[in-house]
Amino acid sequence: MDVVGQGMGTEVVDLGITRAGVARMGIHGSGRIAMPALASELAAALLAHRIELEIDVCELFDAQLRGGAPPVVDARVARAFRSAHIPDAIHLPADAVSRGALLALPAAPYVVVYGSDELRLEAVRTAHAIADLGFAVKLLNGGFAAWVAQGFPIEPPAPSEERIAAL
């Protein structure tokens, strides 16, 4: 692996992969890797598992409108929570999760946990801590970024610069 230059503040690396090597890896003109589809039974099991572990922002918003939303936990840093959060969310990062904190939440079949976006692990850490204490939990798919992208309400309504900093 050789460094061949810099671009946008990062090093550009030559991986030494030739066109023939790319073809052997299954990458075609579209840039997609050719992967066989999963067997239908395995795909169904994996998708069912995902449904059990995740909730979509539209589904959560709809539940809030109907008054039947589960408790919502914001796992982001305190500064981000103070700047803006999903209405009625409770700030509870992973290191603050306790049985007492969870028992103080309204009774519901499960707790929804969100982080900044789908790439950050703060929500996964908090959800794991909640599940370790025996509570059912779902992750908000896409996190706060997906909520904001849909244009759903936030508390407190923040000026646009603060909303961007909260992401």
C-alpha positions as CSV (number, residue, x, y, z in Angstrom):
1,M,0.0,0.0,0.0
2,D,1.6,3.3,-1.1
3,V,0.5,6.8,-0.3
4,V,0.1,8.6,-3.7
5,G,-1.0,12.0,-2.6
6,Q,-3.5,14.0,-0.5
7,G,-7.0,14.9,-1.1
8,M,-9.5,16.9,1.0
9,G,-7.1,16.7,4.0
10,T,-6.7,12.9,3.9
11,E,-4.1,10.7,2.3
12,V,-5.0,9.0,-1.0
13,V,-3.7,5.5,-0.9
14,D,-2.9,3.2,-3.9
15,L,-4.1,-0.2,-2.9
16,G,-2.4,-1.8,-5.9
17,I,-5.6,-3.4,-7.2
18,T,-5.7,-3.9,-11.0
19,R,-8.7,-4.0,-13.3
20,A,-8.3,-7.8,-13.4
21,G,-8.3,-7.9,-9.6
22,V,-11.5,-5.8,-9.5
23,A,-13.2,-8.2,-11.9
24,R,-12.1,-11.2,-9.7
25,M,-13.7,-9.4,-6.7
26,G,-17.0,-9.3,-8.5
27,I,-17.2,-5.6,-9.1
28,H,-18.7,-4.7,-12.4
29,G,-19.2,-1.5,-14.4
30,S,-21.9,-0.3,-12.0
31,G,-19.5,-0.3,-9.1
32,R,-21.6,-2.8,-7.2
33,I,-20.2,-6.1,-5.9
34,A,-22.1,-9.1,-7.3
35,M,-23.4,-10.9,-4.2
36,P,-25.8,-13.8,-4.4
37,A,-29.2,-13.3,-2.6
38,L,-29.7,-14.9,0.7
39,A,-31.9,-18.0,1.0
40,S,-35.5,-16.8,1.6
41,E,-35.7,-18.5,5.0
42,L,-32.5,-16.8,6.2
43,A,-33.6,-13.4,4.7
44,A,-37.0,-13.7,6.4
45,A,-35.4,-14.5,9.8
46,L,-32.9,-11.6,9.5
47,L,-35.6,-9.1,8.5
48,A,-37.9,-10.2,11.3
49,H,-35.0,-9.7,13.7
50,R,-34.5,-6.2,12.4
51,I,-38.1,-5.4,12.8
52,E,-37.9,-6.5,16.4
53,L,-34.9,-4.3,17.1
54,E,-35.7,-1.1,15.1
55,I,-38.5,1.4,14.8
56,D,-38.8,3.9,11.9
57,V,-39.0,7.7,12.6
58,C,-42.4,7.8,10.7
59,E,-43.7,5.0,12.9
60,L,-42.6,6.7,16.1
61,F,-44.0,10.1,15.0
62,D,-47.3,8.4,14.1
63,A,-47.4,6.8,17.6
64,Q,-46.8,10.2,19.2
65,L,-49.6,11.8,17.2
66,R,-52.0,9.0,18.4
67,G,-50.8,9.4,22.0
68,G,-49.5,5.8,22.1
69,A,-45.7,6.3,21.8
70,P,-43.3,4.3,23.9
71,P,-40.9,6.2,26.1
72,V,-38.1,7.8,24.0
73,V,-34.5,7.9,25.3
74,D,-31.9,10.3,23.8
75,A,-28.4,8.7,24.1
76,R,-26.5,11.7,22.7
77,V,-24.2,13.9,24.6
78,A,-25.8,16.4,27.0
79,R,-24.9,19.4,24.8
80,A,-26.7,17.9,21.8
81,F,-29.8,17.0,23.9
82,R,-30.0,20.5,25.4
83,S,-29.7,22.0,21.9
84,A,-32.6,20.0,20.4
85,H,-34.3,16.6,20.9
86,I,-37.4,14.6,20.0
87,P,-40.4,15.9,22.0
88,D,-40.8,14.1,25.3
89,A,-37.4,12.4,25.0
90,I,-35.5,11.7,28.2
91,H,-31.7,12.2,28.2
92,L,-30.1,8.9,29.3
93,P,-26.6,8.1,28.0
94,A,-25.3,4.5,28.5
95,D,-23.3,5.4,31.6
96,A,-26.4,6.7,33.3
97,V,-28.7,3.7,32.7
98,S,-30.0,2.2,35.9
99,R,-32.9,0.1,36.9
100,G,-34.3,3.0,38.9
101,A,-34.1,5.4,35.9
102,L,-35.9,2.8,33.7
103,L,-38.6,2.1,36.3
104,A,-39.3,5.8,36.4
105,L,-40.3,5.7,32.7
106,P,-44.0,5.3,31.7
107,A,-45.1,1.7,31.3
108,A,-44.8,0.5,27.7
109,P,-44.0,-2.7,25.8
110,Y,-40.5,-1.3,24.9
111,V,-38.3,1.8,25.1
112,V,-37.1,3.6,22.0
113,V,-33.5,4.7,22.0
114,Y,-31.9,7.1,19.5
115,G,-28.5,8.7,18.9
116,S,-27.2,11.2,16.4
117,D,-27.6,9.0,13.3
118,E,-27.3,5.4,12.2
119,L,-23.5,5.5,12.2
120,R,-22.8,6.6,15.7
121,L,-22.8,3.9,18.5
122,E,-24.2,6.0,21.4
123,A,-27.7,4.6,20.9
124,V,-26.4,1.0,20.6
125,R,-24.5,1.3,23.9
126,T,-27.5,2.8,25.7
127,A,-29.9,0.2,24.2
128,H,-27.5,-2.6,25.2
129,A,-27.3,-1.3,28.8
130,I,-31.2,-1.1,28.9
131,A,-31.5,-4.7,27.5
132,D,-28.9,-5.9,30.0
133,L,-31.3,-4.8,32.8
134,G,-34.1,-6.9,31.3
135,F,-36.1,-4.2,29.5
136,A,-37.3,-4.5,25.9
137,V,-35.7,-1.9,23.6
138,K,-35.8,-0.7,20.0
139,L,-33.4,1.6,18.2
140,L,-34.7,4.5,16.2
141,N,-33.6,3.8,12.6
142,G,-31.5,6.8,11.4
143,G,-31.5,8.5,14.8
144,F,-32.0,12.2,15.4
145,A,-30.7,13.0,11.9
146,A,-33.5,11.0,10.3
147,W,-36.1,12.7,12.6
148,V,-34.9,16.1,11.6
149,A,-34.6,15.1,7.9
150,Q,-38.3,14.2,7.9
151,G,-39.1,17.7,9.3
152,F,-40.7,16.3,12.5
153,P,-40.9,18.7,15.5
154,I,-38.1,19.1,18.0
155,E,-37.8,20.6,21.4
156,P,-36.8,23.3,22.0
157,P,-37.2,24.7,18.5
158,A,-33.6,25.7,17.8
159,P,-32.2,28.1,15.3
160,S,-30.7,26.3,12.3
161,E,-27.1,26.7,13.5
162,E,-27.9,25.0,16.8
163,R,-29.8,22.2,15.1
164,I,-26.8,21.5,12.9
165,A,-24.5,21.4,15.9
166,A,-26.8,19.0,17.6
167,L,-26.4,16.4,14.8
